[in-house]
Amino acid sequence: MRVVAVAGAKGGVGKTAAAVNLAMVASAAGYRTLLWDLDPQGAATHCYRARARVKGGATRLLGGKRGLDSYIRSTDHVRLDLLPADPSFRVVDTVLSSRRWPDRVIRKLLRPLDRSYDVVILDCAPGLGIVTESVVAASDLVLVPVVPAPLSVRSLEQLQAFIDEHRPGLPLLAFLSMLDDRKVLHRQVVGQLQGDPRVALSAVPVSSAVERMGLEQVPAVLASPLNLAAVAYRRLWAEVEDRLDLDAPSGSVIDLTGLAEQADEPVRPDDTAPSGVV
């Protein structure tokens, strides 16, 4: 089992969109996948048409008296399960701080699931607190969306410093998110980041298909598989898969692009590929 944390110090950069879509791509690729929504806003939970509620809240969930399998729900998709969010996750730092070894909690909770899942994707709330420390301790890779803007790049460096302090050597893979190459600033930041080995080759463009996920409650890679953002997520998963050195999946592959004819809407003009990036 490999654990991927989609994390960052800054909010509003596309973490949930990445977690939701990569979980769908991973399951379609044949991997038994669990998406754990750790954000109290519950957006990832919403996108999979589930209720953001965990019986007993964060205190019981993180208490360890019951296994995570007691809280996991199936989704409408093959090989994809969900551990939903709960509003009480907003005080999860307080809950963890009361534990003797707060940085070990998430790793310990995930350990019994090792034979049940190939991939676990953690959708993390923004920040660099105790939860992030526990997530870093449990992860095999930290995936970081970066909007091409100075403050977002700065938050990447803050997260890198946090990882270096708490778990030196943990792989970090950043990717450009919500990219619009019509903006001069975006093009400048892309130029600055080119050649950085931490930055993925795949970049996710700004896209109406991604924005509609909250309304349609369907991952963009499924609702609009030929959309340019959906293509970027599939390419990004290939890079993640390579970094994780995953074993060959045991499940049969589902061709998401084969569903294009069933999509409700065609690719729109605002979903234009960033030149030379995607």
C-alpha positions as MATLAB code, in Angstrom:
seq = 'MRVVAVAGAKGGVGKTAAAVNLAMVASAAGYRTLLWDLDPQGAATHCYRARARVKGGATRLLGGKRGLDSYIRSTDHVRLDLLPADPSFRVVDTVLSSRRWPDRVIRKLLRPLDRSYDVVILDCAPGLGIVTESVVAASDLVLVPVVPAPLSVRSLEQLQAFIDEHRPGLPLLAFLSMLDDRKVLHRQVVGQLQGDPRVALSAVPVSSAVERMGLEQVPAVLASPLNLAAVAYRRLWAEVEDRLDLDAPSGSVIDLTGLAEQADEPVRPDDTAPSGVV';
ca = [
       0.000    0.000    0.000;
       1.248    3.468   -0.927;
       0.009    6.668    0.680;
      -0.171    9.945   -1.255;
      -0.913   13.148    0.632;
      -2.308   16.016   -1.422;
      -1.234   18.857    0.818;
      -0.107   22.460    0.998;
       0.252   25.453    3.243;
      -2.136   27.517    1.109;
      -5.805   26.954    0.349;
      -7.666   27.461   -2.918;
      -4.989   25.934   -5.122;
      -6.775   22.792   -6.334;
      -5.890   20.187   -3.700;
      -9.358   18.675   -3.507;
      -9.814   18.660   -7.279;
      -6.533   16.791   -7.608;
      -7.384   14.290   -4.862;
     -10.844   13.578   -6.277;
      -9.658   13.111   -9.852;
      -6.490   11.176   -9.084;
      -8.460    8.768   -6.887;
     -10.780    8.120   -9.821;
      -7.865    7.651  -12.239;
      -6.052    5.309   -9.840;
      -9.099    3.097   -9.402;
      -9.730    3.055  -13.152;
      -6.101    1.988  -13.634;
      -6.833   -1.126  -11.595;
      -5.655   -0.069   -8.143;
      -7.755   -0.627   -5.033;
      -8.044    2.960   -3.902;
      -9.126    4.734   -0.733;
      -9.740    8.481   -0.650;
      -9.601    9.910    2.880;
     -11.117   13.385    3.156;
      -9.311   15.099    6.030;
     -10.657   18.572    5.247;
     -13.569   19.653    7.500;
     -15.145   21.416    4.509;
     -15.804   17.964    3.047;
     -15.538   18.996   -0.601;
     -14.046   15.687   -1.715;
     -16.814   13.852    0.142;
     -19.389   16.047   -1.614;
     -17.907   15.336   -5.039;
     -18.532   11.632   -4.462;
     -22.122   12.238   -3.381;
     -21.583   11.249    0.220;
     -22.523   12.938    3.461;
     -19.687   14.625    5.342;
     -20.254   12.918    8.656;
     -18.340   10.384   10.748;
     -20.072    8.817   13.725;
     -18.362   10.045   16.857;
     -16.445   12.693   14.917;
     -12.706   13.256   14.938;
     -12.293   12.198   18.566;
     -13.639    8.688   18.005;
     -12.112    8.290   14.541;
      -8.617    9.175   15.713;
      -9.000    7.430   19.039;
      -8.011    4.129   17.476;
     -10.478    1.984   19.392;
     -12.228    1.110   16.134;
     -10.474    0.456   12.842;
     -10.838    2.820    9.922;
     -12.759    0.134    8.063;
     -15.683    0.907   10.384;
     -15.952    4.371    8.837;
     -15.098    3.651    5.202;
     -17.897    3.846    2.629;
     -18.069    2.442   -0.848;
     -18.642    4.764   -3.793;
     -20.451    4.238   -7.084;
     -17.129    3.373   -8.690;
     -15.263    0.081   -8.891;
     -12.271   -0.257   -6.550;
     -12.813    3.209   -5.062;
     -13.791    3.713   -1.413;
     -14.186    6.867    0.620;
     -13.451    7.800    4.196;
     -15.645   10.887    4.511;
     -14.927   14.176    6.210;
     -16.675   15.471    9.302;
     -17.149   19.068   10.514;
     -15.356   18.107   13.732;
     -12.128   17.754   11.735;
     -11.699   21.504   12.260;
     -10.462   20.713   15.789;
      -8.387   17.710   14.768;
      -5.166   19.493   15.767;
      -6.501   19.692   19.309;
      -7.499   16.031   19.260;
      -4.088   14.933   18.032;
      -2.199   17.146   20.465;
      -3.764   15.210   23.325;
      -2.149   11.988   22.100;
       1.248   10.865   23.327;
       2.685   10.475   19.825;
       0.490   12.693   17.601;
       2.731   12.295   14.556;
       2.176    8.527   14.533;
      -1.633    8.505   14.705;
      -2.534    8.469   11.000;
       0.219    5.993   10.119;
      -0.989    3.648   12.862;
      -4.613    3.913   11.733;
      -3.715    3.161    8.114;
      -1.475    0.176    8.835;
      -4.300   -2.436    9.128;
      -5.541   -1.441    5.641;
      -2.316   -2.532    3.967;
      -3.843   -5.643    2.391;
      -7.115   -3.971    1.491;
      -5.829   -1.115   -0.675;
      -3.037   -0.468   -3.125;
      -3.282    3.328   -2.935;
      -4.532    5.701   -0.252;
      -4.988    9.359   -1.196;
      -5.261   11.889    1.631;
      -7.062   15.134    0.847;
      -5.589   17.456    3.466;
      -6.804   20.794    4.730;
      -4.376   23.675    4.146;
      -1.886   24.403    6.874;
       1.310   23.235    8.536;
       0.132   22.026   11.916;
       0.019   18.780   13.838;
      -2.269   17.127   11.274;
       0.203   17.830    8.498;
       2.990   16.430   10.654;
       1.008   13.211   11.146;
       0.184   13.062    7.432;
       3.839   13.529    6.468;
       4.843   10.712    8.814;
       2.312    8.375    7.153;
       2.949    9.224    3.495;
       5.142    7.832    0.752;
       4.729   10.939   -1.409;
       3.467   14.480   -0.843;
       1.720   15.936   -3.884;
       1.532   19.730   -3.938;
      -0.597   21.816   -6.321;
       0.966   25.184   -7.092;
      -0.934   28.013   -8.745;
       1.544   30.000  -10.891;
       1.680   32.968   -8.516;
       4.368   34.163   -6.084;
       2.468   33.404   -2.858;
       1.664   29.877   -4.001;
       5.312   29.250   -4.897;
       6.272   30.635   -1.486;
       3.891   28.171    0.187;
       5.624   25.335   -1.687;
       8.916   26.335   -0.116;
       7.258   26.534    3.300;
       5.947   22.992    2.927;
       9.342   21.770    1.716;
      10.963   23.269    4.807;
       8.316   21.632    6.993;
       9.009   18.218    5.436;
      12.766   18.705    5.745;
      12.298   19.400    9.440;
       9.893   16.587   10.275;
      10.785   13.858    7.768;
      13.873   14.567    5.710;
      14.024   12.693    2.428;
      10.270   12.256    1.949;
       9.583   12.720   -1.787;
       7.627   15.813   -2.786;
       6.054   16.256   -6.210;
       4.644   19.660   -7.072;
       2.496   20.378  -10.102;
       1.142   23.528  -11.682;
      -2.554   23.949  -10.988;
      -5.220   26.264  -12.422;
      -2.753   27.336  -15.081;
      -3.825   30.041  -17.543;
      -1.049   30.835  -19.993;
      -2.944   33.882  -21.194;
      -1.715   35.572  -18.003;
       1.759   37.077  -18.138;
       2.412   36.286  -14.468;
       1.548   32.614  -14.981;
       3.967   32.386  -17.901;
       6.686   34.043  -15.838;
       6.248   31.663  -12.919;
       6.212   28.657  -15.256;
       9.552   29.853  -16.609;
      10.951   30.176  -13.095;
       9.923   26.642  -12.167;
      11.114   24.940  -15.327;
      13.956   22.599  -14.520;
      12.999   22.213  -10.858;
      13.134   18.419  -10.302;
      10.330   18.671   -7.761;
       7.860   19.956  -10.375;
       5.897   17.492  -12.485;
       5.846   17.731  -16.258;
       2.056   17.628  -16.191;
       0.192   20.855  -15.500;
      -3.541   21.210  -14.886;
      -5.098   24.135  -16.753;
      -7.900   26.271  -15.394;
     -11.059   24.491  -16.491;
     -14.820   24.828  -16.310;
     -15.052   21.033  -16.078;
     -13.186   21.118  -12.770;
     -15.292   24.017  -11.521;
     -18.483   22.092  -12.318;
     -17.501   19.129  -10.136;
     -19.126   20.704   -7.098;
     -22.387   21.029   -9.017;
     -22.385   17.709  -10.864;
     -20.728   15.720   -8.037;
     -18.756   13.719  -10.577;
     -14.957   13.799  -11.067;
     -13.932   15.744  -14.148;
     -11.993   12.749  -15.485;
     -15.257   10.838  -15.577;
     -17.733   13.560  -16.544;
     -15.507   15.051  -19.268;
     -12.697   12.561  -19.954;
     -11.487   14.389  -23.068;
     -11.364   17.741  -21.312;
      -7.829   19.107  -21.165;
      -7.783   19.199  -17.371;
      -8.904   15.563  -17.294;
      -6.099   14.650  -19.678;
      -3.663   16.498  -17.412;
      -4.854   14.579  -14.345;
      -4.305   11.276  -16.143;
      -0.798   12.338  -17.112;
      -0.148   13.503  -13.572;
      -1.231   10.133  -12.201;
       1.289    8.451  -14.517;
       4.023   10.565  -12.925;
       2.758    9.784   -9.422;
       2.601    6.099  -10.288;
       6.203    6.219  -11.440;
       7.369    7.990   -8.262;
       5.602    5.444   -6.057;
       7.092    2.462   -7.880;
       3.769    0.639   -7.605;
       3.360   -3.023   -8.394;
       1.218   -3.871  -11.408;
      -2.468   -3.470  -10.500;
      -4.488   -6.632  -10.086;
      -7.748   -5.139  -11.339;
      -8.834   -4.665  -14.924;
      -8.288   -1.246  -16.473;
     -11.290    0.987  -17.179;
     -10.827    3.268  -20.188;
     -12.173    6.620  -19.006;
     -11.690    8.177  -22.436;
     -14.134    5.619  -23.800;
     -16.829    7.387  -21.832;
     -16.366   10.643  -23.744;
     -19.398   10.081  -25.946;
     -21.546    9.770  -22.817;
     -20.366   13.119  -21.400;
     -23.164   15.636  -20.942;
     -21.237   18.560  -22.410;
     -18.451   18.941  -24.987;
     -15.098   20.499  -24.259;
     -15.632   24.267  -23.986;
     -13.492   27.039  -25.496;
     -12.166   28.078  -22.066;
     -10.589   24.632  -21.644;
      -7.591   25.422  -23.849;
      -4.329   23.586  -23.349;
      -1.474   25.675  -21.995;
       1.011   25.765  -24.834;
       4.120   23.729  -24.277;
       3.098   22.626  -20.784;
       0.305   20.057  -20.807;
];
